[in-house]
Amino acid sequence: MKTKDFLEELKGQSADELSAKLVDAKKELFNLRFQNATNQLDNTSRIKEVRHNIARIQTVLTQINNQ
């Protein structure tokens, strides 16, 4: 998914939905790190992608809370 599409999707969601998405992304990041530590992860660039998505979600949440 392209970054702009992902951001538009995030901006259209409520704070509760974003919080749930943030929890899911953090769980995914934990699982990816665990797989990487046990040498089971094939696509290591996915870790960076998930980290960026977490930052994007947190940014949109902050924008919603400041309005």
MODELLER restraints for C-alpha pairs under 7 A, 6 or more apart:
rsr = mdl.restraints
at = mdl.atoms
rsr.add(forms.Gaussian(group=physical.xy_distance, feature=features.Distance(at['CA:10:A'], at['CA:57:A']), mean=6.98, stdev=0.5))
rsr.add(forms.Gaussian(group=physical.xy_distance, feature=features.Distance(at['CA:11:A'], at['CA:60:A']), mean=6.66, stdev=0.5))
rsr.add(forms.Gaussian(group=physical.xy_distance, feature=features.Distance(at['CA:15:A'], at['CA:61:A']), mean=6.35, stdev=0.5))
rsr.add(forms.Gaussian(group=physical.xy_distance, feature=features.Distance(at['CA:18:A'], at['CA:57:A']), mean=6.65, stdev=0.5))
rsr.add(forms.Gaussian(group=physical.xy_distance, feature=features.Distance(at['CA:18:A'], at['CA:61:A']), mean=6.89, stdev=0.5))
rsr.add(forms.Gaussian(group=physical.xy_distance, feature=features.Distance(at['CA:22:A'], at['CA:54:A']), mean=6.24, stdev=0.5))
rsr.add(forms.Gaussian(group=physical.xy_distance, feature=features.Distance(at['CA:22:A'], at['CA:57:A']), mean=6.44, stdev=0.5))
rsr.add(forms.Gaussian(group=physical.xy_distance, feature=features.Distance(at['CA:25:A'], at['CA:50:A']), mean=6.64, stdev=0.5))
rsr.add(forms.Gaussian(group=physical.xy_distance, feature=features.Distance(at['CA:25:A'], at['CA:54:A']), mean=6.35, stdev=0.5))
rsr.add(forms.Gaussian(group=physical.xy_distance, feature=features.Distance(at['CA:29:A'], at['CA:47:A']), mean=6.37, stdev=0.5))
rsr.add(forms.Gaussian(group=physical.xy_distance, feature=features.Distance(at['CA:29:A'], at['CA:50:A']), mean=6.33, stdev=0.5))
rsr.add(forms.Gaussian(group=physical.xy_distance, feature=features.Distance(at['CA:32:A'], at['CA:47:A']), mean=6.38, stdev=0.5))
rsr.add(forms.Gaussian(group=physical.xy_distance, feature=features.Distance(at['CA:35:A'], at['CA:41:A']), mean=5.12, stdev=0.5))
